[in-house]
Amino acid sequence: MSTQTIDKHLEEALKHLESAINQSVHTVLENDGARHEIGAKWQHFLGTFYGLVKEKGRKSRVNLLSWISFAKLR
């Protein structure tokens, strides 16, 4: 897999995440009671993503999270 393919997948993922964020904000602004449900959806998504990264890392013996400088994230 080329780095260009990885870039394409990450760009597409960001587009989908931005849409989900926008819709989440809109939904909560329209109905504050949906805050808990939307939060649970995001918690499930982030937990699943983190678990996937950890599991793939364990299986491949590659620490994917070590490639990221969390201090540089803003």
N, C-alpha and C positions, 0 to 999 in steps of 0.2 A: 504494500500500500504506500503510495507516495505521500509526501507531506502536503502536496496540493489537495489530495483527496481528503486528508485530515482537516485541512483548512476549510474545505467546502462543507464538511459535516459539522464542524464547529460553528461556522457562520449560519448554517441552517438551524442548528440547535438554538443559537442566540435569537434568531428571528422568532422561533416558536416560544421561547421563554419570554421575550419581550411582549408578545401577544398575550400570553398567559398572565403576565404581571399587569398589563393594561386592563384586561378583563377582570382580574381579581380586584383591582382598585375600583373600577367602575361598579362592580357588583356590590362592594362594601359601601361605597358612597350612596348607592341607590337603596341599600338595605343593610343597615348596620348590624342587624341580627344575623347576617350571613358571615360575619367576621370569624366566628368559631369554625364554621364549616370550611371556609376558604383557608383558614390557618391550618386546619387538619390536612387538607389536600396538599398544601405546600410542605408540611412536616413529613407527610408520607413520601412525597416526591424526593425531597432532599435526603431523607433517611435511606430510601431505595438507591438513590444515586451514590451516596457515600458507601453504602454496603456493597454495591457493585464494584466500585473502585477498590475497596479493601479486598474483596473476594478475588478479583482478577489479579491483584497484586500478590496475594498469597499463592494462588495457583501458578503464576508465572515467576514467582520469586523476584518481582520487580516492584519496588516501592513507588507507585505512581505519584503519591502525594509529596514525595521528596523532591520532585521536579519543580514544584511550585513554591515560590517565595511568598508566603502569606503576608509577610511584612510589607511587600510591595503592592499588595492589593489595595485598591481604594474604592 
